[in-house]
Amino acid sequence: MMSQADSGRIIHLEKRRERAKEDIEKQRLKLEEEKKSFAAGISSKFTTNVDQIEEKFKASTVGLVTLDEVKERQNEIYSLNKESLKVTDDNEQKPRFDRVVQKRVLSFKNFDDEEEDEKPVFIVKKRLGMDPTVDTSFLPDRERDEQIQRERERIGTEWLEMQEKEKNEEIMVAFCYWDGSSHRRDFKTKKGTTIAQFLQKALDLFRKEFLELKLATVENLMFIKEDLIIPHFYT
């Protein structure tokens, strides 16, 4: 049997695991909402670019113009917009390089402005990664689960060893045989001894003195503690 402290600890771990599952579900829903918002932002950006192209085309074709002029203006605006988008894409896809920052110090000696160049300072851009300050205990972690399982097994093993040690510990037990009067005796026995085993030892002890017990068996005897009859299979 497990102690109340061990049972409480296991229940606490189970509740903690349930809370972790709930937090994971909340995080998943939040990520889905952010994904939808991001998709909506891209759509609005594309719509804005199309509106700008139409405005440019309308402004450049005010008045009487020929069909060839309309086509020419349309091709020019399309080419300019394509170049603009290409430059933007190139800037977004351009690999990151370490920037070299030139610091200049102004010297006011003799009231003349002189620039002194210092050695270039290289600023290394850090890659985006996981924030170590964020609580990730709610996420599934195989290593943590294995550690919890090992801890449970260790506690269970310690508890069994402790129970076995207590069962083998010897104690002095005082008792008496009642046949109308009290006959008190005592002897040492292990804590793990069952009531049936205890009655057998007591019966062997009293048979030497009481003739009526020579044919008696353990089933003919009762172990009474104050006003309770203790079953034979108890320890």
C-alpha positions in Angstrom: 0.0 0.0 0.0 1.2 3.6 -0.8 1.3 6.3 1.9 -0.9 9.4 1.7 2.1 11.6 0.8 3.0 9.4 -2.2 -0.6 9.3 -3.3 -0.9 13.0 -3.0 2.2 13.5 -5.0 1.0 11.3 -7.8 -2.4 13.1 -7.9 -0.6 16.4 -8.0 1.5 15.3 -11.0 -1.6 14.1 -12.8 -3.4 17.4 -12.3 -0.4 19.2 -13.5 -0.3 17.2 -16.7 -4.0 17.9 -17.3 -3.3 21.7 -16.9 -0.5 21.3 -19.4 -2.8 19.7 -22.0 -5.3 22.6 -21.5 -2.5 25.2 -22.0 -1.4 23.4 -25.2 -4.9 23.6 -26.6 -5.1 27.3 -25.9 -1.7 27.9 -27.6 -2.9 26.0 -30.7 -6.0 28.1 -31.0 -4.0 31.3 -30.6 -1.6 30.2 -33.4 -4.6 29.5 -35.7 -6.0 33.0 -35.1 -2.6 34.6 -35.8 -2.3 32.6 -39.0 -5.7 33.9 -40.1 -4.8 37.5 -39.3 -1.5 37.2 -41.2 -3.3 35.8 -44.3 -5.8 38.7 -44.1 -2.9 41.3 -44.0 -1.3 39.8 -47.1 -4.7 40.0 -49.0 -5.2 43.7 -48.0 -1.6 44.6 -49.1 -2.2 43.0 -52.5 -5.4 44.9 -52.9 -3.7 48.2 -52.1 -1.1 47.7 -54.8 -3.8 47.0 -57.4 -5.6 50.2 -56.4 -2.4 52.2 -56.7 -1.9 50.9 -60.3 -5.5 51.8 -61.3 -5.1 55.4 -59.8 -1.9 56.0 -61.8 -3.5 54.7 -65.0 -6.5 57.0 -64.5 -4.4 60.1 -63.8 -2.2 59.6 -66.9 -5.2 59.1 -69.3 -7.2 62.2 -68.4 -8.5 64.0 -71.5 -8.6 62.9 -75.2 -6.0 60.3 -75.9 -5.6 57.7 -78.6 -5.8 54.0 -78.2 -2.0 53.7 -78.8 -1.3 56.3 -76.1 -3.5 54.4 -73.6 -1.7 51.1 -74.3 1.7 52.9 -74.0 0.8 54.5 -70.7 -0.6 51.2 -69.4 2.6 49.3 -70.4 4.8 52.0 -68.7 2.8 51.9 -65.4 2.9 48.1 -65.5 6.7 48.1 -66.0 7.3 50.6 -63.2 5.2 48.7 -60.8 6.9 45.5 -61.8 10.3 47.0 -61.2 9.2 48.4 -57.8 7.9 45.0 -56.7 11.2 43.4 -57.9 13.3 45.8 -55.9 11.1 45.1 -52.8 11.5 41.3 -53.3 15.2 41.7 -53.7 15.5 43.7 -50.5 13.4 41.1 -48.6 15.4 38.1 -50.0 18.8 39.8 -49.7 21.0 37.7 -47.4 22.0 39.3 -44.1 25.5 40.6 -43.8 27.3 42.1 -40.9 27.0 45.9 -41.1 30.1 48.0 -40.8 29.4 51.1 -38.8 31.9 53.9 -39.2 31.9 56.1 -36.1 33.1 59.7 -36.6 34.2 61.8 -33.6 34.2 65.6 -33.9 37.2 67.4 -32.5 36.9 71.0 -31.5 40.6 71.7 -31.1 41.4 75.2 -32.3 37.7 75.6 -33.2 38.3 73.6 -36.4 36.0 70.7 -37.3 38.1 67.7 -37.8 36.8 64.2 -38.3 38.7 61.3 -36.9 38.0 57.9 -38.3 37.9 55.0 -35.9 38.3 51.4 -36.6 35.1 49.9 -38.0 32.8 48.2 -35.5 31.2 45.0 -36.7 27.7 44.4 -35.4 26.7 40.8 -35.7 23.0 40.2 -36.2 21.7 37.6 -33.9 19.4 34.9 -35.4 15.9 34.7 -34.1 15.4 31.7 -31.8 13.6 30.6 -28.8 13.1 33.0 -25.9 14.7 31.3 -22.8 12.5 33.4 -20.5 9.2 31.9 -21.9 7.6 29.2 -19.8 7.4 26.1 -21.9 6.4 23.7 -19.2 2.9 23.3 -20.8 4.5 21.8 -24.0 4.9 18.0 -24.4 8.5 17.0 -23.4 9.6 13.4 -23.8 12.6 13.9 -21.7 10.6 15.4 -18.9 8.0 12.7 -19.1 10.7 10.0 -18.9 12.2 11.8 -15.9 8.8 11.8 -14.1 8.3 8.1 -14.9 11.8 7.3 -13.5 10.9 9.4 -10.4 7.7 7.4 -9.9 9.5 4.1 -10.2 12.1 5.3 -7.7 9.5 6.3 -5.2 7.6 3.0 -5.7 10.8 1.0 -5.2 11.7 3.0 -2.0 8.3 2.5 -0.6 8.4 -1.3 -1.2 11.8 -1.5 0.4 10.6 0.5 3.4 7.6 -1.8 3.8 9.7 -4.9 3.6 12.1 -3.4 6.2 9.2 -2.7 8.5 7.7 -6.1 8.1 11.0 -7.7 9.1 11.4 -5.5 12.1 10.9 -7.4 15.4 8.7 -6.1 18.2 7.7 -7.3 21.6 4.0 -8.2 21.8 2.2 -8.7 25.1 -1.0 -10.8 25.1 -3.1 -13.0 27.3 -5.1 -16.3 27.0 -8.6 -16.0 28.4 -10.4 -19.1 29.7 -12.4 -17.4 32.4 -9.3 -15.9 33.8 -6.4 -14.0 32.2 -3.1 -15.7 31.5 -0.6 -13.1 30.4 2.4 -13.8 28.2 4.7 -12.0 25.7 7.2 -12.8 23.0 9.0 -11.2 20.0 7.6 -11.4 16.5 8.1 -9.6 13.2 5.7 -6.7 12.2 4.8 -8.6 9.0 3.5 -11.6 10.9 -0.2 -12.3 10.2 -2.8 -12.8 13.0 -3.0 -16.5 12.0 0.8 -16.9 12.4 0.7 -15.1 15.7 -2.1 -17.3 17.1 -0.2 -20.4 16.0 2.9 -19.3 18.0 0.7 -18.4 21.0 -1.1 -21.8 20.7 2.3 -23.7 20.7 3.3 -21.7 23.8 0.0 -22.4 25.8 -0.3 -26.1 24.8 2.3 -27.0 27.4 0.2 -25.6 30.2 -3.4 -26.1 29.1 -4.7 -29.5 28.2 -7.8 -28.2 26.5 -5.6 -26.5 23.8 -3.7 -29.7 22.7 -6.3 -30.5 20.1 -7.2 -26.9 19.3 -6.3 -25.2 16.0 -5.9 -21.6 14.9 -9.4 -21.6 13.4 -10.7 -22.3 16.9 -9.1 -19.1 18.3 -9.9 -15.4 18.0 -7.6 -12.4 18.3 -9.5 -9.6 20.2 -8.0 -6.1 20.5 -10.1 -4.2 23.1 -13.6 -4.6 21.6 -12.6 -5.6 18.0 -12.1 -9.1 16.6 -9.2 -8.9 14.2 -9.4 -11.2 11.1 -6.7 -13.8 10.7 -5.3 -12.5 7.5 -4.4 -9.1 9.0 -0.8 -8.3 10.0 
